[in-house]
Amino acid sequence: MADNLDWRTRLAVTYTDGTKTVDITPIDSFSPSFALSVEPIHSIERTHVGAVYSPQSITFSLTVKAIGDAAARLTALAMQGKRFNINLQEKIGDDWSFSSVVLRDCIITSASPTSASPSGAPTATFSGFSMHATADTKENVKVEIP
């Protein structure tokens, strides 16, 4: 295990609705997924004679406590079908490879709240997809996924 880890580094998740930028806090978990599917083409003579590329897709899942206004704001965005942006930015330290990642034009496709119980706060998990993503590396290289 490396001795130089900076555990003070964290990511901030925010969404932009129109001109208003709002922090979604606290976030229990955030899991983006990038699918860059390619299927090999085979023939009876030989394998891997070509490739068929499927469209790229970016999906995400985020979980928030269902006791604050973060769950209510995300539920309102989902019910209205509004598109929003998710910005992940380095807050402290320099251990993360990117200075920012922006998932643009996000749409929530499902929400799953947990049941309330006498112990612990209930949570709500929101899943959706992004129409476009941009990442800026520490070396000032912009990576885009349309």
N, CA, C and O of each residue as an XYZ file, in Angstrom:
584
protein
N       0.841     -1.177      0.000
C       0.000      0.000      0.000
C       0.885      1.240      0.000
O       1.864      1.308      0.744
N       0.546      2.210     -0.827
C       1.358      3.417     -0.947
C       1.212      4.285      0.299
O       0.129      4.399      0.873
N       2.320      4.891      0.702
C       2.307      5.752      1.880
C       1.906      7.189      1.560
O       1.646      7.969      2.476
N       1.850      7.557      0.275
C       1.597      8.942     -0.090
C       0.157      9.206     -0.516
O      -0.091     10.168     -1.243
N      -0.798      8.386     -0.089
C      -2.195      8.622     -0.436
C      -2.724      9.836      0.309
O      -2.437     10.021      1.491
N      -3.487     10.653     -0.377
C      -4.079     11.841      0.221
C      -5.566     11.587      0.376
O      -6.327     11.784     -0.570
N      -5.995     11.149      1.561
C      -7.380     10.801      1.777
C      -8.277     12.028      1.924
O      -9.485     11.883      2.105
N      -7.716     13.222      1.850
C      -8.533     14.432      1.895
C      -9.128     14.768      0.532
O      -9.967     15.664      0.437
N      -8.719     14.078     -0.513
C      -9.266     14.314     -1.843
C     -10.684     13.759     -1.909
O     -10.938     12.635     -1.473
N     -11.600     14.545     -2.451
C     -12.964     14.064     -2.617
C     -13.559     14.678     -3.868
O     -13.003     15.619     -4.436
N     -14.676     14.151     -4.290
C     -15.384     14.671     -5.451
C     -16.647     15.368     -4.991
O     -17.304     14.919     -4.052
N     -16.986     16.454     -5.642
C     -18.234     17.152     -5.352
C     -19.182     16.904     -6.508
O     -18.788     17.031     -7.667
N     -20.418     16.554     -6.215
C     -21.422     16.329     -7.247
C     -22.414     17.474     -7.189
O     -22.992     17.754     -6.139
N     -22.609     18.131     -8.313
C     -23.578     19.221     -8.419
C     -24.429     18.998     -9.661
O     -24.044     18.260    -10.568
N     -25.579     19.638     -9.689
C     -26.334     19.624    -10.931
C     -26.680     21.051    -11.309
O     -26.808     21.931    -10.458
N     -26.828     21.255    -12.599
C     -27.180     22.560    -13.121
C     -28.551     22.451    -13.764
O     -28.764     21.630    -14.656
N     -29.466     23.270    -13.314
C     -30.811     23.302    -13.859
C     -31.045     24.718    -14.371
O     -31.312     25.634    -13.592
N     -30.943     24.888    -15.691
C     -31.025     26.230    -16.260
C     -29.772     26.999    -15.924
O     -28.675     26.574    -16.287
N     -29.902     28.124    -15.238
C     -28.743     28.922    -14.848
C     -28.375     28.721    -13.387
O     -27.397     29.297    -12.909
N     -29.148     27.910    -12.673
C     -28.948     27.704    -11.244
C     -28.113     26.444    -11.016
O     -28.462     25.371    -11.507
N     -27.027     26.571    -10.281
C     -26.196     25.434     -9.926
C     -26.468     25.064     -8.478
O     -26.400     25.910     -7.586
N     -26.779     23.786     -8.251
C     -27.172     23.319     -6.926
C     -26.300     22.122     -6.551
O     -26.110     21.209     -7.355
N     -25.771     22.132     -5.322
C     -25.026     20.984     -4.825
C     -25.999     19.897     -4.391
O     -27.013     20.174     -3.750
N     -25.675     18.654     -4.749
C     -26.423     17.516     -4.244
C     -25.575     16.960     -3.111
O     -24.513     16.383     -3.342
N     -26.045     17.134     -1.911
C     -25.249     16.722     -0.778
C     -26.152     16.288      0.356
O     -27.225     16.872      0.506
N     -25.807     15.341      1.133
C     -24.650     14.462      0.957
C     -24.970     13.324     -0.004
O     -26.112     12.867     -0.071
N     -23.974     12.868     -0.743
C     -24.093     11.729     -1.653
C     -23.494     10.514     -0.952
O     -22.357     10.560     -0.483
N     -24.248      9.446     -0.885
C     -23.718      8.213     -0.299
C     -22.857      7.461     -1.308
O     -21.828      6.893     -0.944
N     -23.273      7.455     -2.579
C     -22.470      6.800     -3.611
C     -22.821      7.374     -4.976
O     -23.941      7.830     -5.205
N     -21.851      7.344     -5.872
C     -22.032      7.777     -7.258
C     -21.254      6.812     -8.130
O     -20.050      6.641     -7.940
N     -21.924      6.174     -9.090
C     -21.284      5.177     -9.940
C     -21.583      5.452    -11.405
O     -22.665      5.114    -11.885
N     -20.640      6.062    -12.129
C     -20.831      6.215    -13.574
C     -20.388      4.949    -14.297
O     -19.563      4.194    -13.783
N     -20.927      4.719    -15.472
C     -20.557      3.563    -16.290
C     -20.505      3.997    -17.746
O     -21.457      4.580    -18.265
N     -19.395      3.713    -18.396
C     -19.202      4.075    -19.792
C     -19.148      2.797    -20.619
O     -18.286      1.951    -20.381
N     -20.044      2.642    -21.580
C     -20.059      1.452    -22.436
C     -19.605      1.854    -23.837
O     -20.231      2.684    -24.496
N     -18.522      1.256    -24.268
C     -17.970      1.519    -25.594
C     -17.958      0.186    -26.341
O     -16.897     -0.384    -26.593
N     -19.142     -0.299    -26.689
C     -19.312     -1.648    -27.211
C     -18.807     -1.811    -28.641
O     -19.064     -0.996    -29.528
N     -18.076     -2.905    -28.815
C     -17.590     -3.300    -30.134
C     -17.803     -4.804    -30.253
O     -17.467     -5.561    -29.341
N     -18.357     -5.227    -31.370
C     -18.586     -6.649    -31.598
C     -17.727     -7.114    -32.767
O     -17.781     -6.516    -33.842
N     -16.933     -8.172    -32.579
C     -16.110     -8.659    -33.688
C     -16.969     -9.348    -34.746
O     -17.993     -9.955    -34.431
N     -16.544     -9.247    -35.995
C     -17.205     -9.937    -37.101
C     -16.327    -11.125    -37.490
O     -15.128    -10.981    -37.729
N     -16.951    -12.297    -37.546
C     -16.234    -13.515    -37.908
C     -16.803    -14.056    -39.222
O     -17.942    -13.760    -39.584
N     -16.013    -14.836    -39.913
C     -16.504    -15.552    -41.086
C     -16.076    -17.009    -40.960
O     -15.316    -17.356    -40.055
N     -16.551    -17.854    -41.849
C     -16.161    -19.264    -41.753
C     -14.704    -19.477    -42.159
O     -14.119    -20.512    -41.842
N     -14.113    -18.501    -42.861
C     -12.704    -18.628    -43.242
C     -11.753    -18.284    -42.103
O     -10.735    -18.950    -41.912
N     -12.094    -17.233    -41.343
C     -11.226    -16.811    -40.242
C     -12.015    -15.929    -39.279
O     -13.120    -15.480    -39.585
N     -11.431    -15.696    -38.126
C     -12.105    -14.878    -37.110
C     -11.577    -13.444    -37.156
O     -10.510    -13.170    -37.705
N     -12.334    -12.569    -36.580
C     -11.974    -11.150    -36.438
C     -11.626    -10.495    -37.781
O     -10.552     -9.915    -37.939
N     -12.554    -10.597    -38.745
C     -12.334     -9.963    -40.049
C     -12.787     -8.504    -40.039
O     -12.515     -7.762    -40.983
N     -13.468     -8.098    -38.989
C     -13.925     -6.714    -38.880
C     -14.560     -6.475    -37.526
O     -14.496     -7.319    -36.632
N     -15.171     -5.314    -37.389
C     -15.817     -4.951    -36.133
C     -17.032     -4.080    -36.406
O     -17.049     -3.289    -37.349
N     -18.046     -4.239    -35.567
C     -19.241     -3.404    -35.618
C     -19.273     -2.612    -34.313
O     -19.286     -3.192    -33.227
N     -19.284     -1.291    -34.425
C     -19.287     -0.418    -33.257
C     -20.710     -0.013    -32.917
O     -21.461      0.437    -33.781
N     -21.070     -0.174    -31.665
C     -22.371      0.278    -31.172
C     -22.205      1.695    -30.631
O     -21.095      2.107    -30.296
N     -23.299      2.434    -30.546
C     -23.187      3.784    -29.979
C     -22.672      3.732    -28.542
O     -22.979      2.811    -27.786
N     -21.887      4.738    -28.188
C     -21.369      4.851    -26.828
C     -22.514      5.211    -25.890
O     -23.435      5.929    -26.278
N     -22.458      4.723    -24.675
C     -23.487      5.097    -23.713
C     -22.843      5.382    -22.358
O     -21.841      4.777    -21.978
N     -23.449      6.311    -21.658
C     -22.977      6.727    -20.340
C     -24.168      6.650    -19.404
O     -25.149      7.375    -19.570
N     -24.079      5.775    -18.427
C     -25.145      5.657    -17.440
C     -24.568      5.961    -16.059
O     -23.351      5.954    -15.870
N     -25.438      6.223    -15.113
C     -24.982      6.506    -13.758
C     -26.026      6.044    -12.763
O     -27.191      5.827    -13.095
N     -25.571      5.904    -11.542
C     -26.430      5.601    -10.422
C     -25.904      6.409     -9.243
O     -24.701      6.405     -8.978
N     -26.783      7.096     -8.539
C     -26.351      7.821     -7.347
C     -27.353      7.604     -6.232
O     -28.560      7.528     -6.461
N     -26.831      7.505     -5.027
C     -27.660      7.242     -3.854
C     -27.524      8.396     -2.874
O     -26.418      8.838     -2.563
N     -28.672      8.879     -2.391
C     -28.698      9.963     -1.409
C     -29.577      9.536     -0.238
O     -30.435      8.663     -0.371
N     -29.351     10.162      0.899
C     -30.236      9.943      2.043
C     -31.592     10.567      1.708
O     -31.655     11.661      1.149
N     -32.655      9.880      2.045
C     -33.998     10.375      1.727
C     -34.562     11.233      2.845
O     -35.775     11.256      3.054
N     -33.688     11.947      3.576
C     -34.162     12.781      4.682
C     -33.923     14.265      4.411
O     -34.451     15.106      5.138
N     -33.151     14.604      3.395
C     -32.893     16.007      3.078
C     -33.597     16.391      1.791
O     -34.450     15.659      1.290
N     -33.225     17.553      1.260
C     -33.883     18.004      0.041
C     -33.229     17.466     -1.234
O     -33.769     17.675     -2.320
N     -32.081     16.778     -1.139
C     -31.430     16.231     -2.332
C     -32.330     15.215     -3.023
O     -32.469     15.240     -4.246
N     -32.945     14.319     -2.249
C     -33.847     13.319     -2.826
C     -35.067     13.992     -3.450
O     -35.526     13.576     -4.513
N     -35.592     15.023     -2.801
C     -36.757     15.732     -3.329
C     -36.419     16.454     -4.632
O     -37.214     16.439     -5.571
N     -35.244     17.088     -4.695
C     -34.838     17.789     -5.915
C     -34.642     16.817     -7.070
O     -35.070     17.088     -8.192
N     -33.997     15.686     -6.798
C     -33.791     14.692     -7.851
C     -35.112     14.072     -8.292
O     -35.307     13.796     -9.476
N     -36.017     13.852     -7.345
C     -37.336     13.312     -7.692
C     -38.093     14.294     -8.576
O     -38.744     13.887     -9.538
N     -38.014     15.582     -8.261
C     -38.684     16.599     -9.079
C     -38.107     16.621    -10.494
O     -38.856     16.710    -11.466
N     -36.773     16.540    -10.616
C     -36.158     16.495    -11.947
C     -36.642     15.269    -12.719
O     -36.934     15.357    -13.912
N     -36.724     14.131    -12.038
C     -37.165     12.895    -12.692
C     -38.620     13.000    -13.147
O     -38.942     12.647    -14.281
N     -39.492     13.480    -12.275
C     -40.920     13.558    -12.593
C     -41.205     14.553    -13.719
O     -42.134     14.357    -14.502
N     -40.395     15.632    -13.798
C     -40.586     16.633    -14.844
C     -39.860     16.264    -16.132
O     -40.046     16.919    -17.158
N     -39.036     15.223    -16.088
C     -38.273     14.828    -17.278
C     -37.248     15.863    -17.685
O     -36.870     15.940    -18.853
N     -36.790     16.669    -16.719
C     -35.830     17.738    -17.021
C     -34.429     17.188    -17.189
O     -34.023     16.276    -16.470
N     -33.700     17.734    -18.125
C     -32.294     17.408    -18.297
C     -31.470     18.273    -17.357
O     -31.813     19.422    -17.079
N     -30.380     17.700    -16.876
C     -29.513     18.427    -15.955
C     -28.089     17.943    -16.160
O     -27.853     16.948    -16.844
N     -27.148     18.652    -15.565
C     -25.735     18.298    -15.655
C     -25.233     17.809    -14.316
O     -25.681     18.272    -13.267
N     -24.302     16.872    -14.352
C     -23.620     16.431    -13.138
C     -22.151     16.762    -13.310
O     -21.517     16.319    -14.268
N     -21.606     17.543    -12.381
C     -20.208     17.963    -12.428
C     -19.450     17.302    -11.293
O     -19.830     17.419    -10.128
N     -18.385     16.613    -11.636
C     -17.511     16.007    -10.639
C     -16.210     16.773    -10.684
O     -15.540     16.805    -11.716
N     -15.846     17.392     -9.573
C     -14.655     18.223     -9.546
C     -13.779     17.857     -8.370
O     -14.262     17.540     -7.283
N     -12.491     17.906     -8.608
C     -11.538     17.689     -7.529
C     -11.648     18.859     -6.557
O     -11.654     20.018     -6.973
N     -11.733     18.564     -5.287
C     -11.860     19.627     -4.301
C     -10.545     19.935     -3.599
O     -10.184     21.103     -3.459
N      -9.822     18.911     -3.156
C      -8.582     19.117     -2.405
C      -7.581     18.070     -2.867
O      -7.950     16.930     -3.152
N      -6.324     18.456     -2.939
C      -5.293     17.478     -3.271
C      -5.092     17.336     -4.772
O      -5.793     17.966     -5.565
N      -4.133     16.507     -5.153
C      -3.838     16.355     -6.572
C      -3.655     14.890     -6.960
O      -2.893     14.587     -7.878
N      -4.349     13.968     -6.265
C      -4.200     12.553     -6.562
C      -5.140     12.063     -7.652
O      -4.907     10.989     -8.208
N      -6.198     12.808     -7.982
C      -7.145     12.351     -8.979
C      -6.627     12.698    -10.365
O      -6.023     13.757    -10.538
N      -6.842     11.847    -11.356
C      -6.308     12.029    -12.702
C      -6.970     13.170    -13.466
O      -6.346     13.769    -14.342
N      -8.232     13.480    -13.144
C      -8.966     14.503    -13.877
C      -9.165     15.737    -13.010
O      -9.319     15.631    -11.793
N      -9.161     16.913    -13.643
C      -9.511     18.111    -12.893
C     -11.026     18.290    -12.865
O     -11.553     18.928    -11.954
N     -11.744     17.726    -13.867
C     -13.210     17.741    -13.835
C     -13.775     16.721    -14.810
O     -13.150     16.373    -15.812
N     -14.972     16.251    -14.490
C     -15.764     15.410    -15.387
C     -17.165     15.989    -15.371
O     -17.723     16.227    -14.299
N     -17.743     16.220    -16.541
C     -19.084     16.769    -16.621
C     -19.948     15.822    -17.448
O     -19.650     15.544    -18.609
N     -21.020     15.334    -16.833
C     -22.024     14.568    -17.561
C     -23.144     15.545    -17.891
O     -23.816     16.056    -16.994
N     -23.343     15.804    -19.191
C     -24.318     16.818    -19.605
C     -25.606     16.171    -20.116
O     -25.621     15.032    -20.581
N     -26.668     16.939    -20.009
C     -27.988     16.521    -20.473
C     -28.372     15.153    -19.903
O     -28.739     14.238    -20.640
N     -28.280     15.034    -18.580
C     -28.633     13.789    -17.897
C     -30.145     13.686    -17.745
O     -30.841     14.686    -17.570
N     -30.630     12.461    -17.817
C     -32.051     12.187    -17.629
C     -32.166     11.018    -16.654
O     -31.510      9.991    -16.834
N     -32.989     11.169    -15.633
C     -33.208     10.097    -14.667
C     -34.238      9.133    -15.243
O     -35.304      9.547    -15.698
N     -33.909      7.842    -15.218
C     -34.798      6.822    -15.767
C     -35.502      6.012    -14.689
O     -36.542      5.409    -14.951
N     -34.949      5.990    -13.485
C     -35.623      5.266    -12.407
C     -35.162      5.778    -11.054
O     -34.064      6.315    -10.909
N     -36.026      5.599    -10.073
C     -35.714      5.965     -8.690
C     -36.197      4.839     -7.798
O     -37.301      4.324     -7.975
N     -35.366      4.457     -6.835
C     -35.709      3.358     -5.930
C     -35.452      3.766     -4.488
O     -34.321      3.673     -4.012
N     -36.482      4.215     -3.790
C     -36.295      4.526     -2.375
C     -36.349      3.247     -1.545
O     -37.024      2.282     -1.904
N     -35.622      3.260     -0.425
C     -35.701      2.121      0.493
C     -36.821      2.372      1.494
O     -37.323      3.491      1.609
N     -37.207      1.331      2.214
C     -38.248      1.494      3.231
C     -37.669      2.178      4.465
O     -36.485      2.052      4.778
N     -38.523      2.887      5.135
C     -38.122      3.526      6.391
C     -38.076      2.470      7.485
O     -38.899      1.556      7.521
N     -37.112      2.611      8.366
C     -36.997      1.684      9.493
C     -36.606      2.473     10.734
O     -36.154      3.612     10.621
N     -36.772      1.891     11.914
C     -36.431      2.609     13.137
C     -34.944      2.928     13.264
O     -34.571      3.864     13.971
N     -34.095      2.160     12.586
C     -32.651      2.436     12.673
C     -32.116      2.840     11.311
O     -32.405      2.189     10.307
N     -31.355      3.889     11.275
C     -30.743      4.360     10.034
C     -31.708      5.149      9.176
O     -32.924      4.977      9.257
N     -31.149      6.010      8.359
C     -31.967      6.839      7.470
C     -32.261      6.083      6.183
O     -31.404      5.351      5.688
N     -33.465      6.252      5.633
C     -33.754      5.633      4.342
C     -32.935      6.312      3.242
O     -32.522      7.463      3.386
N     -32.707      5.601      2.162
C     -31.968      6.159      1.027
C     -32.819      6.071     -0.229
O     -33.812      5.345     -0.277
N     -32.413      6.822     -1.239
C     -33.049      6.757     -2.552
C     -31.943      6.661     -3.594
O     -31.006      7.459     -3.594
N     -32.060      5.680     -4.476
C     -31.085      5.501     -5.549
C     -31.726      5.933     -6.856
O     -32.816      5.481     -7.206
N     -31.038      6.812     -7.575
C     -31.504      7.329     -8.853
C     -30.576      6.825     -9.949
O     -29.354      6.909     -9.824
N     -31.158      6.302    -11.020
C     -30.387      5.827    -12.160
C     -30.794      6.627    -13.381
O     -31.930      7.087    -13.490
N     -29.849      6.789    -14.302
C     -30.153      7.534    -15.516
C     -29.032      7.427    -16.517
O     -28.120      6.613    -16.376
N     -29.117      8.266    -17.531
C     -28.081      8.291    -18.555
C     -27.736      9.720    -18.914
O     -28.499     10.651    -18.657
N     -26.575      9.870    -19.511
C     -26.076     11.171    -19.947
C     -25.972     11.168    -21.464
O     -25.550     10.180    -22.064
N     -26.355     12.269    -22.073
C     -26.273     12.382    -23.529
C     -24.865     12.735    -24.001
O     -24.517     12.507    -25.159
N     -24.043     13.304    -23.085
C     -22.716     13.778    -23.479
C     -21.834     13.881    -22.243
O     -22.316     14.225    -21.163
N     -20.556     13.588    -22.392
C     -19.625     13.716    -21.266
C     -18.360     14.411    -21.720
O     -17.917     14.245    -22.856
N     -17.778     15.197    -20.816
C     -16.509     15.873    -21.068
C     -15.637     15.699    -19.833
O     -16.110     15.834    -18.705
N     -14.365     15.398    -20.054
C     -13.410     15.283    -18.947
C     -12.191     16.125    -19.282
O     -11.721     16.132    -20.420
N     -11.685     16.831    -18.289
C     -10.446     17.594    -18.423
C      -9.395     16.933    -17.553
O      -9.589     16.766    -16.349
N      -8.277     16.555    -18.169
C      -7.214     15.911    -17.407
C      -6.335     16.968    -16.760
O      -6.431     18.154    -17.076
N      -5.480     16.523    -15.856
C      -4.553     17.434    -15.195
C      -3.566     18.025    -16.195
O      -3.002     19.091    -15.947
N      -3.346     17.341    -17.335
C      -2.418     17.837    -18.358
C      -3.122     18.726    -19.375
O      -2.589     18.963    -20.459
N      -4.329     19.227    -19.038
C      -5.136     20.109    -19.887
C      -5.529     19.466    -21.207
O      -5.587     20.144    -22.233
N      -5.802     18.157    -21.195
C      -6.313     17.442    -22.370
C      -7.801     17.230    -22.158
O      -8.215     16.689    -21.133
N      -8.611     17.655    -23.129
C     -10.066     17.507    -23.030
C     -10.473     16.215    -23.727
O     -10.118     15.991    -24.885
N     -11.211     15.372    -23.028
C     -11.728     14.120    -23.572
C     -13.240     14.266    -23.664
O     -13.884     14.654    -22.689
N     -13.823     13.955    -24.840
C     -15.264     14.101    -25.019
C     -15.870     12.810    -25.511
O     -15.302     12.121    -26.358
N     -17.037     12.488    -24.970
C     -17.831     11.357    -25.458
C     -19.162     11.948    -25.898
O     -19.932     12.437    -25.071
N     -19.434     11.904    -27.202
C     -20.691     12.491    -27.683
C     -21.903     11.697    -27.257
O     -23.030     12.068    -27.586
